[in-house]
Amino acid sequence: LFLHVVPLMAAADSFPMRAGLNSNLITPLKDGAQLMAKRMELIHNAQRSIYFSTFSISPDEIGKDIFKMLCIKAKAGLDIRVLIDHRANKDYMDYALKLKDCKAHVILFRPGSRFYAIHEKLLIIDGETLIMGGSGYTRTYKLHAFDSYKEEKLKEEKINHGWYDVDYQVTGPVACSLHYQFQLNFKRLALMVADYNPDIWWYGWDNFVSMREEYYGLKKMSSCKRHLNEESSTINGNSKAVGILGNPYVTSARPILKAHLGAILEAQTQTIQGNPKEITLYAPYFIPGGKFVAALVAAHKAGVKIRILTNSLKSTDEKAHGKILFAAMIYAIRPLLNAGVEVRMWNENSTLHRKGGVIGDVVFFGSDNLDNRAQEYQSESVMYTDDAVVVDDMKKDFERDVAHSEVLDAKFVKRFLDSTSGLYKWVGRNFKKYF
């Protein structure tokens, strides 16, 4: 069924929109308060199923409200599936475990390797509507907005600095597609017992293995197949879109990377054919893998104008390891800088947390930071669409944000490397594939 819903891209040059589904409605959610209100509204109105996965959730008022709503819906008999990264949310584990008592199916992802993580942020309602993007479920994300760094807002909210993020609400057949991809991911993880689960020790390993399918409700997953055939623009919208969920922990496939490479190659090909294209990317933690870097270099040499916006040392939230990660980025993107690709640093106090961008005539958004870790060690989700309104909106935001940035040039690189310890540079150079 999964292969029928989302045709797998067989080659790295596969253009993602060839697998797109029609009749979707896509709406950006650029303000954190608006985002949280919409999330709660959708959960409250759910009729059949709620599929929820996140990298970050806290036991503050946001996390507690989510717990209460999911518990109520699970007790009401809805198909509730929750996938939470254990390492990033240890303070929330009591709530997550209690969701099982509410009859929700919960996986607390705790793999043997510390590098793997659940990083996608997905909320899928009834297989009809979803919200995805870069925001987790904590007060930090509720406060996110373009102007979250403004002094008066900082004083009012009593926080050091804000976050600048974006999420999208999507209604239509593509939500059903991701509904089934979520089911496949959930089933694979459940059968691998990649879970911090006290019940394993209570029932005993052999007994628990025999009861996994029943324990995780793998035989009673809700369906949304009929929605894949919805083509009426009066029901949903006019957008063609493809949703992609990639999890390197359970499969060697890299569908998100293939989609990115395919979109870059399409922009490069059209530029060579006399229809010049541009690429503008938000990459908060830009430590990309070799294939992605090579694709961008090739596109740049073919005449594609490329601009990339990432965090500066000033704006990154990774204060403890900021210099190591920045060194890793310098070594990873050196071929881009040597080729003349324009990389810019966000120059505000807020953390740039947007993920996505415009590649030629298409736009993508989701949880992928465009770093090597996202492709090799983290479960991520992205969506591609050729919706002209969404493309134009992303372009306008990027142009506005460029005014709040500075170029990462050779002089800056030299100053940074000269002022950074040899140990930090060694760690960044040799361990960048894990960042």
Secondary structure as UniProt FT lines:
FT   HELIX           2..5
FT   TURN            12..13
FT   HELIX           16..19
FT   STRAND          21..29
FT   HELIX           32..45
FT   STRAND          49..54
FT   TURN            59..60
FT   HELIX           61..75
FT   TURN            76..77
FT   STRAND          79..85
FT   TURN            87..88
FT   HELIX           90..92
FT   HELIX           93..101
FT   TURN            102..103
FT   STRAND          105..109
FT   TURN            114..115
FT   STRAND          117..118
FT   STRAND          122..125
FT   TURN            126..128
FT   STRAND          129..133
FT   HELIX           139..142
FT   TURN            146..149
FT   HELIX           151..157
FT   STRAND          163..164
FT   STRAND          167..171
FT   HELIX           173..192
FT   HELIX           198..203
FT   HELIX           205..215
FT   TURN            216..219
FT   HELIX           225..229
FT   TURN            233..235
FT   STRAND          239..246
FT   TURN            248..250
FT   HELIX           255..272
FT   TURN            273..274
FT   STRAND          278..282
FT   TURN            284..285
FT   HELIX           290..301
FT   TURN            302..303
FT   STRAND          305..311
FT   TURN            313..315
FT   TURN            320..321
FT   HELIX           322..339
FT   STRAND          342..346
FT   STRAND          351..352
FT   STRAND          356..359
FT   TURN            360..361
FT   STRAND          362..366
FT   HELIX           372..376
FT   STRAND          378..385
FT   HELIX           388..402
FT   TURN            403..404
FT   STRAND          405..407
FT   HELIX           410..418
FT   HELIX           422..431
FT   HELIX           432..434
//
